[in-house]
Amino acid sequence: MPETTSQLGPVRSADAVRRRLGVSKGDTNTPTPVDPAEVQDFDWTTPCLYTLTERGRLENFASRTLPGVRAALIKALRAELPLTPQGPATLYFHQACGEGSYYALPLRLESAVAGVLRIDAAFAGGCVERLLGGSGELRGQGRELSPLENSLLQDLCATLAEAFVQVYRDVGGPALAAAGELVTNRLPLSLPSEHEVVQFALVQTGQAKPPLAFVFPHERVDFIAQGLSAPAVMPSSDECRARLLAALNDADLAGEIWLRSAATTMNDVLALEPDDVLLLPQGINEPVELTIQGRKLFEGLLGTQHGQYALEILSVH
């Protein structure tokens, strides 16, 4: 089985791997002989980023997100569209850039571009025609848009992006915003050509290239694949201290005011009846104790204020 080549380099067959390892087919030192016919070559043109479980979580995210994007597009164009949600695809960045003419809208996290909405130029032209009241084919002519048409497309892309990032927030992602102008024929992500990205796309029947796709560096969706919340930004030490002090200041504490204990006999207790008075070995003007969490902290005198029993603090322990 000869080695074949692709745009990313050689596709390594089983024989090629053996040659690289210096192991022949009949090598008796091989721990477990493997029939080359049972060895499947890995597709080196596609990144292998996620386990089946992690990919399943991304599939679930796509199934929740992309129908909402499609619905937003249908609502904006007031027409049914033959678009189908596609499962997430793992690509290298240069593959996601694709061929042909397209528009891209940055999805920003503060000042950084976290992801991109990519829309095929011919498809975008068809959408703009419908926004202007046309009833032609969904795919336009791929011509350059006028300032008015470009503004309409910008608003449409912002609507589609909001439908996507809403679900992105719901699963714990940071709040992304469709900010910035549309750019043409490039994805405004500062990534190396071989960086691994994840693409969520809507495909059109009979078309190999998706007309509408969201492209994210894999770091931006790893938290979805792993079933975890997005990592929060760690607060500074000063902010941690301020939060702790605020929590302590607002904490509820239960205090208890103790009078002196009374000594008596069993006979006296058994003889007690309603209206009997039990005298305490404490004078009226003698201080009582205020304890917090079982610890004596204050001494004071009992009294009243505004119609309620009150304690005047005399000393602090």
Buried (B, 14 or more C-beta within 10 A) or exposed (E): EEBEEEEBEEBBBBBBBBEEEEEEEEEEEEEEEEEEEEBEBEEEEBBEBBEEEBBEBBBBBBEEBBBBBBEBBEEBBEEEBEBBBBEBBBBBBBBBBBEEBBBBBBBBBEEEBBBBBBBBBBBBBBBBBBBEEEEEEBBBEBEEBEEEBBEBBBEBBBBBBBBBBBBBEEBBBBEBBBBBEBBEEEBBBEBEEEBBBBBBBBBBEEEEBBBBBBBBBBEBBBBBBEEEEBEEEEEEEEEEEEEEEEEEEEEEEEEEEEEEEEEEEEEEEEEEEEEEEEEEEEEEEEBBBBBEEEEEBBBBBBEEEEEEEEBEEEEEE
